[in-house]
Amino acid sequence: MKKNILVLLFVVCFGALFAQESIVGLYTNPTIEHLSTTKSTMQTKTDTVLQLPFFDDFSNYSGYPNNTLWKDRYAFVNSSYGVFPLTVGVATLDALNDSGHLHHYATTSQFGADTLTSAYIRLDSIFAPYKKAITVADSVYLSFYFQPGGGYGYMWERIGNAPAEEDSIILEFYDTNNDKWNIVWASGGFELDTLYAKTGLFFKYVNILIEEIYFSNRFQFRFRNYCSLDNTAKPGLAGNTDQWNIDYIYVNSGRNANDTTIRDVAFVMPAKSFLKNYQAMPYRQYLDSDMLTNSNLTITNLYSNDLECNYNYIVENKNGSVVETYSGGHDNISPFLPSGTYQTAAAHATPPIDFQFPVGSNASAEFVIKHIIKNGITGDLHPENDTIVFNQIFDNYYAYDDGTPENGYGVTSTNNRISIAYKFTLNTLDTITAIDIFFNQSMNNENSEIPFYITIWNDNNGEPGNVIYKSSQPLYPQFGSLNQYKRYILERSVRVNGTIYVGFEQHSKNFINLGFDRNNDARQFIYYKTGLEWHQSILLGALMIRPYFGIKATMDISDNNHSTLNGNINTKIYPNPAKNIINIDIENSNITLSALRIYIYDMHGKCIYQNNYSDTLSVEHLSQGSYIIRIADDKNINWHTTKIIISK
């Protein structure tokens, strides 16, 4: 058990006022939560019997484990939690189940949490170069790398949660003769700093001889972890804990106890944005100066000798047409072991970015950036880790985050008023119409009733200045399905230019639990205030708050004038087109009409009318053209949006 789930990283004190930035573990994993409810991605247990070799480095997929290799889906395959893995991607064992929620039996005492169980493997025979029975002389080993979660270094730059000493991870082999699982290896919890201080490496290697008693035509192995929840006085702060990252699992014959290398050149970290600051940005705000001058890549050679490798990247538009290519040519790369050396050749490790995305005047654009590394011309044994991909999006929003939270973020204070502001710098005049916010779910939905007010500030010498917008009614955290972003439509559109700050004001001391992406560093743009002064964040990460611009942000529209949006308000608006009067019929009997308001936006996103709900509405003052009519309650929980046409 740990001291407390709440990691307090920065404390500000002035007078009798105390404030602190805080991060917590996730109570739910939104990626797995979504997968568990999507039939097209549901996995069934496989009865496939595999032949040697068995290999998985979790490099070319994410979410549930590959069901051709694994029989369960409790581990989370990702490229977020591993710290310098062997190759890009790890399988993380933690306290969350295969639906993305805390295991229902989770307690502050030790409990069995996740498992990662292999498919059946033929350990009775070898099939290449010719078939023969396996014997002890064939020297069959299982190897893997593992890492305790929780990151390393400064507390404010860590990711995940470290297992305590009494927590553990074990490896078991299945004994078919005696119908039982046997523990063949185990490790208690420890800090990653401890491992790094001793070895200079971030992962620990394990290599185990498979004994003759396990030779069968249905051999299996499995990893299991034992967790204990943190002690916390507030159940709403309980979250994921005791993470272990597993990588590069390899089972084969003809190995030995000192078998630590394999001919494999691979990427270590995922692909990143080609923009200086943003993961995504509005197409109309993009300038050449927003581009990075170089990309930064981490490339490894897992062999015992220098290998020649070839690197290049390709940029394609969403139709598959190539818009840019780069070749770094051939260069040697030194072995990763024993010193932990990565590729240093600049043409491969820091390739130049000397082009601009052809965004043009399109309403949106998307580009696929592919990085490719190969050993020689034909490649090595594992081409799956030779390519990493990033989708560069230009649409109607800014994003510092990658869309996946690893923690929850909030500010707690002895004061009842907390402000969190996020800095964005626009290159040209624009109209902000909505804010997307990712709120993490808390145990018992404790944070769902914490009121806040969407707020926008102008700039005052590099920090938030005057309030230029604040919602008139309190809003509340909402939780979506896919990606869990919820859109909060502004009551009026706001014309902005230059530097602005987007966020909210919270009128309580409670922990609101914002999504926090630990894999992108936007702390220089994060500010918070609990008294008179603003403070810049010291936490490595990016808040999952995204400002949206233009009329598109207010729309989730069918051109039909009769539709159900958000599953709450079933509305018929007629006639459409209209001249003088439109009629509005709300067909949901459970909607409180007095709680609704009507908003009309022009096609530039400007709110030109708002009033309480009425079943008839005069539009004779509107000029001929297209408009957006939106009906919503004050929490934006029940809403309907439709395009209307005024024809004079």
C-alpha positions as CSV (number, residue, x, y, z in Angstrom):
1,M,0.0,0.0,0.0
2,K,1.2,3.5,-0.8
3,K,1.1,6.6,1.3
4,N,-1.7,8.3,-0.7
5,I,-2.9,8.2,-4.3
6,L,-2.7,12.0,-4.6
7,V,0.7,13.0,-5.7
8,L,1.3,16.6,-4.5
9,L,3.9,18.2,-6.6
10,F,3.9,21.9,-6.1
11,V,2.7,24.0,-3.2
12,V,2.1,27.7,-3.2
13,C,1.6,29.6,0.0
14,F,0.8,33.3,0.6
15,G,-0.7,34.5,3.7
16,A,-3.0,31.7,5.0
17,L,-3.8,30.5,1.5
18,F,-2.4,27.2,0.3
19,A,-2.7,25.7,-3.2
20,Q,-1.2,22.7,-5.0
21,E,-1.1,21.1,-8.4
22,S,-2.0,17.5,-8.0
23,I,-2.1,14.4,-10.2
24,V,-3.9,11.1,-9.7
25,G,-4.1,7.7,-11.3
26,L,-6.9,7.0,-13.7
27,Y,-10.0,5.4,-12.3
28,T,-10.9,4.2,-15.8
29,N,-8.9,3.6,-19.0
30,P,-11.0,5.3,-21.7
31,T,-9.3,3.4,-24.6
32,I,-10.1,0.0,-23.1
33,E,-13.5,1.2,-21.9
34,H,-14.5,2.1,-25.5
35,L,-13.1,-1.1,-26.9
36,S,-15.0,-3.2,-24.4
37,T,-18.3,-1.7,-25.7
38,T,-17.5,-1.9,-29.4
39,K,-18.6,-5.1,-31.0
40,S,-16.3,-4.8,-34.0
41,T,-13.2,-4.8,-31.7
42,M,-14.4,-7.4,-29.2
43,Q,-11.9,-10.2,-28.9
44,T,-12.8,-13.8,-28.4
45,K,-10.4,-16.3,-26.8
46,T,-8.3,-18.1,-29.4
47,D,-7.9,-21.9,-29.5
48,T,-5.1,-21.5,-32.0
49,V,-2.0,-23.7,-31.4
50,L,1.2,-21.8,-32.3
51,Q,4.5,-23.2,-33.4
52,L,7.9,-21.9,-32.4
53,P,9.1,-19.2,-32.4
54,F,6.7,-17.1,-30.3
55,F,7.3,-13.4,-30.4
56,D,5.5,-10.2,-29.5
57,D,7.0,-6.7,-28.8
58,F,3.6,-4.9,-28.9
59,S,5.0,-2.5,-31.5
60,N,2.4,-2.4,-34.3
61,Y,-0.9,-2.4,-32.4
62,S,-2.6,-1.0,-29.3
63,G,-5.5,-1.7,-27.0
64,Y,-6.2,-5.4,-26.3
65,P,-3.4,-8.0,-26.7
66,N,-3.3,-9.7,-30.2
67,N,-5.8,-12.5,-29.9
68,T,-3.8,-14.8,-32.2
69,L,-1.0,-14.8,-29.6
70,W,-2.9,-14.2,-26.3
71,K,-6.0,-15.8,-24.7
72,D,-7.1,-13.0,-22.5
73,R,-7.3,-9.2,-22.8
74,Y,-6.5,-7.8,-19.4
75,A,-3.2,-6.2,-20.3
76,F,-3.2,-2.8,-22.0
77,V,-1.0,-2.6,-25.1
78,N,0.2,1.0,-25.5
79,S,3.0,3.3,-26.4
80,S,2.3,5.7,-23.5
81,Y,3.4,4.1,-20.2
82,G,6.8,2.5,-21.1
83,V,9.9,4.5,-20.4
84,F,12.4,3.9,-23.2
85,P,11.1,0.3,-23.9
86,L,13.1,-2.1,-26.0
87,T,11.0,-1.3,-29.0
88,V,8.0,1.0,-29.3
89,G,5.0,-0.3,-27.4
90,V,4.6,-2.3,-24.2
91,A,1.9,-4.4,-22.5
92,T,1.0,-2.8,-19.2
93,L,-0.4,-4.8,-16.2
94,D,-2.2,-2.7,-13.7
95,A,-5.3,-2.5,-11.4
96,L,-7.8,-2.0,-14.3
97,N,-9.8,-4.9,-15.8
98,D,-10.6,-5.7,-19.4
99,S,-13.5,-3.2,-19.4
100,G,-11.2,-0.3,-18.4
101,H,-12.4,-0.1,-14.8
102,L,-10.9,-1.0,-11.4
103,H,-11.2,-4.7,-10.7
104,H,-14.4,-5.0,-8.6
105,Y,-12.5,-6.7,-5.8
106,A,-9.8,-4.1,-5.7
107,T,-8.8,-3.1,-2.1
108,T,-6.0,-1.6,-0.1
109,S,-4.9,-5.1,0.6
110,Q,-3.1,-7.2,-2.0
111,F,-5.3,-8.6,-4.7
112,G,-4.7,-10.5,-8.0
113,A,-5.2,-8.0,-10.8
114,D,-4.3,-8.5,-14.5
115,T,-3.2,-11.6,-16.4
116,L,-1.5,-11.9,-19.8
117,T,-1.9,-15.6,-20.9
118,S,-0.4,-17.0,-24.1
119,A,-2.1,-19.0,-26.7
120,Y,-1.3,-22.7,-26.8
121,I,2.3,-23.3,-28.1
122,R,3.6,-26.6,-29.6
123,L,6.5,-27.5,-27.4
124,D,6.3,-31.2,-28.4
125,S,7.8,-30.6,-31.9
126,I,10.0,-28.4,-33.9
127,F,8.8,-27.9,-37.5
128,A,11.7,-26.2,-39.2
129,P,13.9,-26.8,-41.0
130,Y,12.3,-30.3,-40.6
131,K,9.9,-31.8,-38.1
132,K,11.3,-33.5,-35.0
133,A,10.4,-34.0,-31.4
134,I,11.6,-31.4,-28.9
135,T,14.2,-32.7,-26.4
136,V,16.2,-31.0,-23.6
137,A,19.1,-30.7,-26.1
138,D,17.0,-28.2,-28.1
139,S,17.5,-25.7,-25.3
140,V,14.2,-23.8,-25.3
141,Y,14.1,-20.5,-23.5
142,L,11.6,-17.8,-22.8
143,S,12.9,-14.3,-22.4
144,F,11.3,-10.9,-21.8
145,Y,12.0,-7.4,-20.5
146,F,10.1,-5.8,-17.7
147,Q,9.9,-2.4,-16.0
148,P,8.1,-1.1,-12.9
149,G,5.7,1.7,-13.6
150,G,5.9,5.2,-12.2
151,G,8.7,6.7,-14.3
152,Y,11.9,8.0,-13.0
153,G,13.6,11.3,-12.0
154,Y,11.8,14.4,-10.8
155,M,8.4,13.6,-9.2
156,W,6.7,16.2,-11.5
157,E,7.9,14.4,-14.6
158,R,7.0,10.8,-13.9
159,I,4.4,8.8,-15.6
160,G,2.2,6.0,-14.2
161,N,2.4,4.5,-10.7
162,A,5.2,2.4,-9.2
163,P,4.4,-0.9,-7.4
164,A,5.2,-1.0,-3.7
165,E,7.7,-3.5,-2.3
166,E,4.9,-5.9,-1.2
167,D,3.3,-5.8,-4.6
168,S,4.6,-8.2,-7.3
169,I,4.6,-9.6,-10.8
170,I,5.0,-13.3,-11.5
171,L,5.5,-15.6,-14.5
172,E,3.8,-19.0,-14.5
173,F,4.1,-22.0,-16.8
174,Y,1.2,-24.5,-17.2
175,D,2.0,-28.1,-16.2
176,T,-0.4,-30.2,-18.4
177,N,0.6,-33.4,-16.6
178,N,-0.6,-32.1,-13.2
179,D,-3.1,-29.6,-14.5
180,K,-1.7,-26.6,-12.6
181,W,0.1,-23.4,-13.0
182,N,3.6,-23.2,-11.5
183,I,5.4,-20.0,-10.6
184,V,8.8,-20.0,-12.4
185,W,9.8,-16.3,-11.8
186,A,8.6,-13.4,-9.6
187,S,9.7,-9.9,-8.7
188,G,8.5,-7.6,-5.9
189,G,7.8,-4.0,-6.5
190,F,10.6,-1.4,-6.8
191,E,11.2,2.1,-8.2
192,L,12.5,2.5,-11.7
193,D,15.2,4.9,-10.4
194,T,16.7,2.0,-8.5
195,L,17.0,-0.1,-11.6
196,Y,18.5,2.8,-13.6
197,A,21.0,3.7,-10.9
198,K,22.3,0.1,-10.9
199,T,22.3,-0.8,-14.6
200,G,22.0,2.4,-16.5
201,L,19.0,0.8,-18.3
202,F,15.3,1.3,-18.0
203,F,14.2,-2.4,-18.5
204,K,15.4,-5.5,-16.8
205,Y,16.1,-8.7,-18.8
206,V,14.8,-12.1,-17.8
207,N,15.8,-15.4,-19.6
208,I,14.3,-18.7,-18.4
209,L,15.0,-22.2,-19.5
210,I,11.8,-24.2,-20.1
211,E,12.2,-27.6,-18.4
212,E,11.2,-30.9,-19.9
213,I,8.1,-31.2,-17.7
214,Y,6.5,-28.4,-19.8
215,F,7.1,-30.0,-23.2
216,S,3.6,-30.6,-24.6
217,N,1.5,-29.8,-27.6
218,R,-0.4,-27.2,-25.5
219,F,2.2,-25.3,-23.6
220,Q,1.2,-22.0,-22.0
221,F,2.7,-19.2,-20.0
222,R,1.2,-16.2,-18.2
223,F,2.1,-13.1,-16.4
224,R,0.1,-12.0,-13.4
225,N,0.4,-8.9,-11.1
226,Y,-0.7,-8.3,-7.5
227,C,-1.8,-4.8,-6.6
228,S,-3.0,-2.8,-3.6
229,L,-4.9,0.4,-3.9
230,D,-3.6,3.5,-2.3
231,N,-5.0,4.7,1.0
232,T,-7.0,7.9,0.5
233,A,-9.6,9.6,2.6
234,K,-11.6,10.5,-0.6
235,P,-12.8,7.5,-2.6
236,G,-13.3,9.7,-5.6
237,L,-9.5,10.0,-5.9
238,A,-8.9,6.2,-6.0
239,G,-7.3,5.3,-9.3
240,N,-5.0,3.0,-11.2
241,T,-2.0,1.7,-9.4
242,D,1.0,-0.7,-9.4
243,Q,1.8,-0.8,-13.1
244,W,4.3,-3.2,-14.7
245,N,5.4,-2.8,-18.3
246,I,6.4,-6.0,-20.3
247,D,8.2,-5.9,-23.6
248,Y,9.9,-8.1,-26.2
249,I,8.7,-11.6,-25.2
250,Y,10.5,-14.3,-27.2
251,V,10.3,-18.1,-27.0
252,N,12.4,-20.3,-29.2
253,S,14.7,-23.3,-29.3
254,G,18.5,-23.2,-29.9
255,R,19.0,-20.5,-27.3
256,N,21.2,-20.4,-24.1
257,A,21.4,-18.6,-20.8
258,N,23.5,-15.8,-22.2
259,D,21.3,-15.2,-25.2
260,T,20.7,-11.5,-24.8
261,T,20.7,-10.1,-28.4
262,I,18.7,-10.5,-31.5
263,R,19.3,-9.1,-35.0
264,D,16.7,-6.3,-34.9
265,V,16.8,-2.6,-35.7
266,A,13.7,-0.8,-34.4
267,F,12.1,2.4,-33.2
268,V,11.9,2.9,-29.5
269,M,9.5,5.9,-29.1
270,P,6.3,6.7,-31.0
271,A,6.1,9.2,-33.9
272,K,5.5,12.8,-33.0
273,S,3.9,15.9,-34.5
274,F,5.9,17.9,-37.1
275,L,4.6,21.1,-35.5
276,K,6.6,23.1,-32.9
277,N,3.9,23.3,-30.2
278,Y,0.8,21.5,-31.3
279,Q,-0.4,18.0,-32.0
280,A,-3.2,19.5,-34.1
281,M,-4.2,23.1,-35.1
282,P,-6.8,24.9,-37.2
283,Y,-6.0,24.9,-40.9
284,R,-6.6,28.6,-41.3
285,Q,-4.1,29.4,-38.4
286,Y,-1.2,27.4,-39.9
287,L,1.9,29.2,-41.0
288,D,5.3,28.0,-42.2
289,S,6.8,29.2,-38.9
290,D,4.7,26.6,-37.0
291,M,6.9,23.8,-38.4
292,L,9.7,22.1,-36.5
293,T,13.1,22.3,-38.1
294,N,14.0,18.7,-37.2
295,S,12.3,15.6,-36.0
296,N,13.7,13.6,-33.0
297,L,13.7,9.8,-33.2
298,T,15.0,7.1,-30.9
299,I,16.3,4.1,-32.9
300,T,17.9,1.0,-31.4
301,N,20.1,-1.9,-32.6
302,L,19.4,-5.0,-30.4
303,Y,22.2,-7.0,-32.0
304,S,25.7,-7.6,-30.7
305,N,27.5,-5.9,-33.6
306,D,27.2,-2.7,-35.6
307,L,24.5,-2.9,-38.2
308,E,23.9,-0.9,-41.4
309,C,20.5,0.7,-41.5
310,N,18.5,2.9,-43.9
311,Y,16.1,5.6,-42.7
312,N,13.5,7.6,-44.6
313,Y,10.1,9.3,-43.9
314,I,7.1,9.7,-46.2
315,V,4.3,12.2,-45.9
316,E,1.0,11.4,-47.6
317,N,-2.4,13.1,-47.6
318,K,-5.4,11.2,-46.5
319,N,-6.0,10.0,-50.1
320,G,-2.6,8.3,-50.1
321,S,-0.8,10.8,-52.4
322,V,2.7,11.5,-51.5
323,V,3.4,15.2,-50.6
324,E,6.9,14.9,-49.2
325,T,9.7,12.3,-48.9
326,Y,13.1,12.3,-47.1
327,S,15.9,9.9,-47.3
328,G,18.6,9.7,-44.6
329,G,20.5,7.2,-46.6
330,H,22.6,4.4,-45.0
331,D,24.5,4.6,-41.8
332,N,25.8,2.2,-39.1
333,I,24.2,1.9,-35.7
334,S,26.0,0.7,-32.7
335,P,24.6,-2.1,-30.4
336,F,22.2,-0.9,-27.7
337,L,23.7,-3.2,-25.1
338,P,25.6,-3.1,-22.9
339,S,25.8,0.7,-22.6
340,G,22.2,1.7,-23.7
341,T,23.3,3.5,-26.9
342,Y,20.8,4.7,-29.5
343,Q,21.4,5.9,-33.1
344,T,23.4,9.1,-33.1
345,A,23.7,9.8,-36.8
346,A,21.9,13.1,-37.4
347,A,20.4,12.0,-40.8
348,H,18.5,9.3,-38.9
349,A,18.1,10.5,-35.3
350,T,17.3,14.2,-36.1
351,P,16.1,14.3,-39.7
352,P,15.4,17.8,-41.1
353,I,11.9,19.0,-41.8
354,D,12.3,21.5,-44.6
355,F,8.8,21.4,-46.2
356,Q,5.4,22.8,-45.4
357,F,2.1,21.0,-45.3
358,P,0.0,21.9,-48.4
359,V,-3.1,22.9,-46.3
360,G,-4.3,25.5,-48.7
361,S,-7.8,26.8,-48.3
362,N,-9.3,23.5,-47.4
363,A,-11.7,23.4,-44.5
364,S,-9.6,20.6,-43.0
365,A,-6.6,18.5,-43.9
366,E,-5.0,15.3,-42.6
367,F,-1.5,14.0,-43.4
368,V,0.1,10.6,-42.5
369,I,3.8,10.8,-41.5
370,K,5.5,7.5,-41.8
371,H,9.0,6.9,-40.4
372,I,10.8,3.7,-41.7
373,I,14.0,2.2,-40.5
374,K,15.5,-1.0,-42.1
375,N,18.5,-3.1,-41.5
376,G,20.2,-3.3,-44.8
377,I,18.0,-3.5,-47.9
378,T,15.7,-6.4,-47.0
379,G,15.1,-5.7,-43.3
380,D,15.5,-7.9,-40.2
381,L,13.5,-10.6,-38.4
382,H,10.9,-8.2,-37.0
383,P,9.6,-5.6,-39.6
384,E,6.6,-4.8,-37.4
385,N,8.8,-2.4,-35.3
386,D,10.4,-0.8,-38.3
387,T,7.6,1.7,-39.0
388,I,6.0,4.4,-36.8
389,V,3.2,6.6,-37.9
390,F,1.7,10.0,-36.9
391,N,-1.5,11.5,-38.2
392,Q,-1.1,15.3,-38.5
393,I,-4.5,17.0,-38.4
394,F,-5.4,20.5,-39.4
395,D,-9.1,21.2,-38.6
396,N,-10.9,23.7,-36.5
397,Y,-9.2,23.2,-33.1
398,Y,-5.9,23.4,-31.2
399,A,-4.5,20.4,-29.3
400,Y,-1.3,20.1,-27.2
401,D,-2.4,16.6,-26.2
402,D,-2.4,13.3,-28.1
403,G,-5.9,12.4,-27.0
404,T,-4.9,9.8,-24.4
405,P,-4.7,10.6,-20.6
406,E,-2.2,8.8,-18.4
407,N,-3.2,10.8,-15.3
408,G,-5.8,13.1,-13.8
409,Y,-4.9,16.8,-13.1
410,G,-6.4,19.3,-10.8
411,V,-5.6,22.1,-8.4
412,T,-6.7,22.0,-4.8
413,S,-6.7,25.0,-2.4
414,T,-7.9,26.3,0.9
415,N,-9.6,29.0,-1.3
416,N,-13.0,28.2,-2.8
417,R,-12.1,29.8,-6.2
418,I,-9.6,28.1,-8.5
419,S,-8.8,29.1,-12.1
420,I,-7.0,27.0,-14.7
421,A,-5.9,28.7,-17.9
422,Y,-4.3,27.3,-21.1
423,K,-2.3,29.5,-23.4
424,F,-2.9,29.5,-27.2
425,T,-1.4,31.9,-29.7
426,L,-3.4,32.6,-32.9
427,N,-1.7,33.8,-36.1
428,T,-4.8,35.5,-37.4
429,L,-8.3,36.8,-36.3
430,D,-10.7,33.9,-35.6
431,T,-13.9,33.1,-33.8
432,I,-13.9,30.7,-30.8
433,T,-17.3,29.0,-30.5
434,A,-16.7,25.9,-28.3
435,I,-14.3,24.2,-25.9
436,D,-13.7,20.5,-25.7
437,I,-12.7,19.2,-22.3
438,F,-11.7,15.7,-21.3
439,F,-12.8,14.9,-17.7
440,N,-11.7,11.6,-16.1
441,Q,-14.4,9.7,-14.4
442,S,-13.9,9.3,-10.6
443,M,-15.0,6.5,-8.3
444,N,-18.7,7.0,-7.5
445,N,-18.7,9.8,-10.1
446,E,-17.7,12.1,-7.3
447,N,-16.5,14.9,-9.7
448,S,-19.7,14.9,-11.8
449,E,-21.4,17.6,-9.6
450,I,-18.5,20.0,-9.3
451,P,-19.6,23.3,-11.0
452,F,-17.3,25.3,-13.1
453,Y,-17.5,28.3,-15.5
454,I,-15.9,28.3,-19.0
455,T,-13.6,31.3,-19.1
456,I,-11.4,33.0,-21.7
457,W,-8.8,35.6,-20.8
458,N,-6.7,38.0,-22.9
459,D,-3.0,38.2,-22.5
460,N,-1.2,40.4,-19.9
461,N,2.6,40.3,-20.4
462,G,2.8,36.6,-20.8
463,E,0.1,35.5,-18.3
464,P,-3.7,35.6,-18.3
465,G,-5.1,39.1,-18.2
466,N,-8.7,40.3,-18.3
467,V,-11.7,38.0,-18.7
468,I,-13.2,38.4,-22.1
469,Y,-15.8,35.6,-21.8
470,K,-17.3,33.7,-18.9
471,S,-20.3,31.4,-19.0
472,S,-23.3,32.8,-17.2
473,Q,-24.4,29.5,-15.8
474,P,-22.5,26.8,-14.0
475,L,-21.4,23.8,-16.1
476,Y,-20.5,20.3,-14.9
477,P,-18.0,17.6,-15.9
478,Q,-19.5,15.2,-18.5
479,F,-18.1,12.0,-19.7
480,G,-18.4,10.8,-23.3
481,S,-17.7,7.4,-24.9
482,L,-15.1,7.5,-27.6
483,N,-12.1,9.5,-26.3
484,Q,-14.4,11.0,-23.6
485,Y,-14.1,14.6,-24.8
486,K,-17.3,16.6,-24.2
487,R,-18.0,19.8,-26.1
488,Y,-19.2,22.9,-24.3
489,I,-20.8,25.3,-26.7
490,L,-20.1,29.0,-25.8
491,E,-23.2,31.1,-25.1
492,R,-21.8,33.6,-27.6
493,S,-19.0,33.4,-30.0
494,V,-15.8,35.4,-29.2
495,R,-13.6,37.1,-31.7
496,V,-10.0,36.5,-30.8
497,N,-6.5,37.2,-32.1
498,G,-2.9,36.8,-30.8
499,T,-2.5,35.2,-27.4
500,I,-5.5,34.0,-25.5
501,Y,-6.0,31.7,-22.4
502,V,-8.8,29.2,-22.4
503,G,-10.0,27.3,-19.3
504,F,-12.4,27.6,-16.5
505,E,-13.1,29.0,-13.0
506,Q,-14.0,26.5,-10.3
507,H,-16.0,27.7,-7.3
508,S,-15.0,24.9,-4.9
509,K,-12.0,23.1,-3.3
510,N,-12.9,19.8,-4.9
511,F,-10.6,17.9,-7.3
512,I,-12.1,18.2,-10.7
513,N,-9.9,15.5,-12.4
514,L,-9.0,16.8,-15.9
515,G,-7.4,14.4,-18.4
516,F,-3.6,14.8,-18.4
517,D,-1.4,13.6,-21.2
518,R,2.0,12.8,-19.8
519,N,3.7,12.2,-23.2
520,N,3.6,15.8,-24.4
521,D,5.1,18.7,-22.5
522,A,2.9,21.7,-22.5
523,R,3.6,22.9,-19.0
524,Q,4.9,26.3,-20.2
525,F,1.3,27.0,-21.4
526,I,-0.5,25.9,-18.3
527,Y,-1.4,28.5,-15.6
528,Y,-3.5,28.3,-12.4
529,K,-4.6,30.8,-9.8
530,T,-6.3,30.4,-6.4
531,G,-5.7,33.9,-5.1
532,L,-4.4,37.1,-6.7
533,E,-1.5,35.7,-8.6
534,W,-1.1,33.3,-11.6
535,H,1.4,30.5,-11.4
536,Q,2.9,28.5,-14.2
537,S,2.7,24.7,-14.0
538,I,5.8,22.6,-13.3
539,L,4.1,19.3,-14.3
540,L,5.3,17.6,-17.4
541,G,2.2,17.0,-19.5
542,A,-0.6,18.5,-21.5
543,L,-4.1,19.4,-20.3
544,M,-6.8,17.8,-22.4
545,I,-8.6,21.1,-23.2
546,R,-9.1,22.0,-26.9
547,P,-10.6,25.3,-28.1
548,Y,-12.7,25.1,-31.2
549,F,-13.3,27.8,-33.8
550,G,-16.0,28.6,-36.4
551,I,-19.5,27.4,-36.9
552,K,-18.5,23.8,-37.5
553,A,-17.8,23.5,-33.8
554,T,-21.4,24.2,-32.9
555,M,-22.7,21.7,-35.3
556,D,-23.6,18.0,-35.1
557,I,-26.1,18.3,-37.9
558,S,-28.2,16.3,-40.1
559,D,-29.7,18.2,-43.0
560,N,-33.0,16.6,-42.1
561,N,-35.2,18.8,-39.9
562,H,-36.2,15.8,-37.8
563,S,-33.4,14.0,-35.9
564,T,-32.3,12.9,-32.5
565,L,-28.9,14.1,-31.4
566,N,-27.1,13.1,-28.2
567,G,-30.1,10.8,-27.5
568,N,-31.9,13.4,-25.4
569,I,-34.0,15.9,-27.4
570,N,-36.1,14.6,-30.3
571,T,-37.0,17.8,-32.1
572,K,-39.0,18.8,-35.2
573,I,-38.4,22.2,-36.6
574,Y,-40.6,23.4,-39.4
575,P,-41.1,24.9,-42.0
576,N,-37.6,24.7,-43.2
577,P,-36.9,26.8,-45.4
578,A,-38.9,29.4,-43.5
579,K,-39.8,33.1,-44.1
580,N,-41.3,34.6,-40.9
581,I,-42.1,31.9,-38.3
582,I,-40.7,28.6,-37.4
583,N,-42.3,26.0,-35.1
584,I,-40.5,23.9,-32.7
585,D,-41.9,20.6,-31.4
586,I,-40.1,18.8,-28.5
587,E,-41.2,15.2,-28.6
588,N,-39.4,14.0,-25.4
589,S,-41.9,13.9,-22.6
590,N,-39.1,13.8,-20.0
591,I,-37.5,17.1,-21.0
592,T,-38.2,20.2,-18.8
593,L,-39.0,22.8,-21.4
594,S,-38.5,25.7,-19.0
595,A,-34.8,24.6,-18.6
596,L,-34.2,25.0,-22.4
597,R,-32.8,28.0,-24.3
598,I,-32.8,28.7,-28.0
599,Y,-29.6,30.0,-29.8
600,I,-29.3,31.1,-33.4
601,Y,-25.8,31.4,-35.0
602,D,-24.9,32.9,-38.3
603,M,-22.5,30.9,-40.6
604,H,-19.5,32.7,-39.1
605,G,-20.3,31.3,-35.7
606,K,-21.7,34.5,-34.2
607,C,-24.6,34.0,-31.8
608,I,-27.2,36.5,-33.1
609,Y,-30.1,35.5,-30.9
610,Q,-30.7,33.7,-27.6
611,N,-33.8,33.4,-25.4
612,N,-35.8,31.0,-23.4
613,Y,-37.5,28.1,-25.2
614,S,-40.7,28.8,-27.1
615,D,-42.6,26.6,-29.4
616,T,-42.8,29.4,-32.0
617,L,-40.1,31.7,-33.0
618,S,-40.2,34.8,-35.2
619,V,-37.4,34.9,-37.8
620,E,-38.6,37.7,-39.9
621,H,-35.7,39.9,-38.7
622,L,-33.2,37.4,-40.3
623,S,-31.8,38.0,-43.7
624,Q,-32.0,35.4,-46.4
625,G,-29.4,32.6,-45.9
626,S,-28.4,29.7,-43.7
627,Y,-28.3,29.7,-39.9
628,I,-27.8,27.2,-37.1
629,I,-30.5,26.9,-34.5
630,R,-29.5,25.2,-31.2
631,I,-31.7,24.2,-28.3
632,A,-30.0,23.2,-25.1
633,D,-30.3,23.2,-21.3
634,D,-27.9,25.1,-19.1
635,K,-25.6,22.1,-18.6
636,N,-25.5,21.2,-22.3
637,I,-26.6,17.7,-21.4
638,N,-29.8,17.8,-23.4
639,W,-29.4,19.5,-26.8
640,H,-30.3,19.5,-30.5
641,T,-28.7,21.4,-33.4
642,T,-30.1,21.9,-36.8
643,K,-29.4,24.0,-39.9
644,I,-32.3,26.2,-41.0
645,I,-32.7,28.2,-44.2
646,I,-34.4,31.6,-44.3
647,S,-35.9,32.2,-47.7
648,K,-37.5,35.7,-48.3
